[in-house]
């Protein structure tokens, strides 16, 4: 046995021991260490994969989302997660979900083989961390939403690129979304007419970054933007397109003594929903209906904050959005863009997938630092600083000022 094989077997033993000692629960490990371990294991898996396994894994990967949807629709993952670590028998799960017992056994074999559930014995299965994630409301919503809205656009991507001579996707009116859904309605118009799809979109978009760092983990907002010359009427934070207002609430909780107005802006129908059903901690936050393709009505704010807004749009629309904000800025005003900044090498898989998903559905994109600099320059803005807070996920806050 050669030294490399000995080392490989030692790694196998170590990984198996770690898995058994944690029983699949790595919650006690620091988040950064956990991500590094996960990425190293993923790279090792791919590096050691046999040629035939690579081909079969790739060609049958379209099975994963539909079969996950089956587990969500039948509430199988929920039932397993509710057992609180106890195993359930196949017949019991078939009865609870009203799924044929033979089919249930086949489904569970599949889920086990992809680590979505654990198998304790021949006829017994139990939940693990992946089961629990898919049983969460946000996990369920994501599976429904991607199955209903995203998949047709993603499946249309190859044909769209062939038809357009592999040009970059930069036109919302002509992108894979239109081809896949056979519609002339753009995403937000289309989803607005489908309350069932919208009911899955909102919980997912509001919770997709649960457990991850936020921009306030990197920035002392009060010190940087609101430490001097502010009073109760000063607009210190304007969250543009902020949906339910989670970032406004997080800011108030982080700095309970912050002086000045915190303002949430979004489309009229979103603001009506917020005012009807505000999230916990929303007291004291001002709401305002606003379309960011019109001039910004709040003048002289210390910070105009956009979280994952510009990645939804091609450059032309982004420049219009930024110029509308710029028209309201004072010399001390700053625009805070909470976005991914794609590294030129070694980008994370979540970043690269999000980039092409945004392109397929919205003709948007995730941008590199050079692309952000170019975009802001076209709006007569300049980057003052970039705070990186997302670790491997490339999340950043880009601070921009007038030239």
Secondary structure, DSSP 4 states (H G I P E B T S, - for coil): --HHHHHHHHHHHHHHHHHHHHTT--TTS-HHHHHHHHHHHHHHHHHT--HHHHHHHHHTTTHHHHHHHHHHHTTHHHHHHTTTT--EEHHHHHHHHT--HHHHHHHHHHHHHTTSSEEEETTEEE--HHHHHHHSHHHHHHHHHIIIIIHHHHHHHHHHHHHTTT-----TTSSHHHHHHT-SS-HHHHHHT-HHHHHHHHHHHHHTTTTS--GGGT--HHHHHSSSS--TT-EEEEEET-TT-HHHHHHHHHTTT--SEEEEEE-HHHHHHHHHSPPTT-TT-EEEE--TTS--SS-S-SEEEEES-GGGS-HHHHHHHHHHHHTT--TT-EEEEEEEEE-SSS--HHHHHHHHHHHHHHS---EEHHHHHHHHHHTTEEEEEEEE-SGGG-EEEEEEEE-
